[in-house]
Amino acid sequence: MLTLRGDLVRLRALEPEDLDFLFKAENTEQLWGLSQTQTPFSKHILKHYLENAHLDIYEVKQLRLVIETLTKETIGFIDIFDFDPKNKRAGIGILILEPYHRGKGYGKQALNLLCNYCFKHLLLHQVYANIEEENNASIKLFTQQGFVLSGVKKDWNFTNGTFTNELLYQYVNNVH
């Protein structure tokens, strides 16, 4: 699908071969605050998740795609969550797992590809992101894509003994 391919990355469906990468991403404790995870995931649970990853977004209200370089190296995931076709909106989350892959334009292109997919194929009116207030890299990534700060959720998340604010960024597609 041309919509999901750029000159740096392509977005593709999850495959059974992604189990080890998924296991590493879901069990990296430093990332648990991003996904509101409290406990590790077993390979058994993640294998079951992969077996059901083919389910239609209209049924499960979410979609996870793999971010892969054009040399077929898996570097992260990009998710659509809380898919709401009635109100034509969905949330977006992105993870580039290893720091050495960050800052190279992979995330920027993956986000651009996914937004285009959401507007062209899912016919969404808007997408949004929930970002921790201190996550400057994500704020920069989403604002460069055209997302605008719409609100602040005060003391929204409790992480490492402290309440932190979560920011709501929206991108409204005004092209109809």
N, C-alpha and C positions, 0 to 999 in steps of 0.2 A: 504494500500500500504506500503510494508516494507521499501521502499526508504524514506518514510517520517516519519519514527518512529525510535526513539532512546531509550536509557535507561533513559533519563531524560524528553524528550519532544516528542510530535508528532506534525506534521504540518497537518492541515486539512482545508477543504474548509469553506468559510463563510456560516453561517446559519442565518435565521431570528432572532434567539435568541441572536445573537451577537450585536444587535442594541444598547443596552445600553453601552456596552464596547466600541464599535466603536464611539458612541456619545461622550463618555468621552475622548477618545484618540484624536479625531479630534477637540475637543473644549478645550483642555488644552493649554492655550495661550503660556506657556513656550516652547511648542513644535512646534509652528507655524514656527519658523525660519528653522526647519529641512525640512518641507514640502513646504516651500514658500507660506504658507497660510496667508491670510490677514484678513479673516473674519470667524466668526463661521459658522458651518453647522447646519441646522435644522434636527430634527429627520425625517421629511418628505423626505428631500433630501437624507439622509442616508438610509432610508427604500427603496427608489427607487434604490439607488446604490446596496443594498443587493439583490434586486429582479433581478438585471442584472449581479450579480457576477458570475453566472453560464456560461456566454458567453465564448466562446473558446478563448484561449490566442492568437491563430493565427488571430482571428478577431479583438480583442480589444487591442492587443499588451501589455497586462499587466495581472498580476495575484497576488492577495492578498491571503495569507494563514494565518490562525490563529495559533499562537504558544500556545500550551496547554500542561500543565504538565500531567504526566501519571495519576494523580488523577483528571483529567479533569478540572483543573482550567485554565481559559484563562488568559494569562499573556502578550500577545503582538501580533504583526503582523510581517510578513516578506513578502516583495513584490518583484516581478519581474516587471520591467518597461522598456519601450523603447525596447521591444522584437523585435529583428531584425533577422528573420530566414534566410534571404538571406545572411547576413554577419555573421551569427551564433554568435550573441552576445546579451547581455541584461544587464541592470542595476539591482542592488539589493539594497534594503533598509530594515532596521530592526528597530523595536521599541519594547523594553521591557518597558511597561508603568510605573510600580511602582518601585522606587529605591530599595525597599527591595527584589525584584526579580533579581536584577542585581548582577553580580559577583558570580553567583552560577553555571555557566556553561550552563545555558539555551540558551543564545544567541549564544554561541560558537557552541553548538550542532545543533541549528536551522539553523545556517549559513552553517555548514557542510552538513546537510541533504539537504538543498536547492541547494547548489552547485552540489552535487552528482546528484540530480534530473535534474538540468539544463544540465549536461554533458551526463547523461545516457538516459534520456527520451526526452529532447528537442534537443539533439545532438548539443549543443552549443560548440563553440571553446573557447569563453572567456566570463567572467562576469566582471562587474566593479561596483565601488561604488564611489559616490561623497560625500566627507566628509569635514565638516568645519574644518579649520586648528586647532582650539582650542579643538576639540572633541577628546580628548586623549583616552577615553574609546573605541570609535568606531575605531580609528586608531589601537589600540592594538588588538581589536577583529578581524579586517579584516587582519592585518599582520600575526597574529597567524594562520589564515586559509591559508596563502600563497599568499595573495594579495600583490602586489608591487606598490610602489609609481611611477606613470608614468608621472605626470604633476601637475603644480600649476596654477590654474586659479586666477590671481591677481585681487583683489578688486571685486570679483565675486558677492558677496551678500551684500545687504545693510540692516543691521539689527540694530535696536536701534540707529540710527543716525550714524552708522559707517560702512565703507566698510570692508569686511573680505575676506580672501582668501579661496578658496575651492580646496581641493586636489582630484586628480583623482587616484584611486587605481584600478589595473587590476589583474585578475587571468586568465592566459592563460593555458588552458588544452592542454598539449602537448601529451596526450595519445590519439591515434586514433584507 
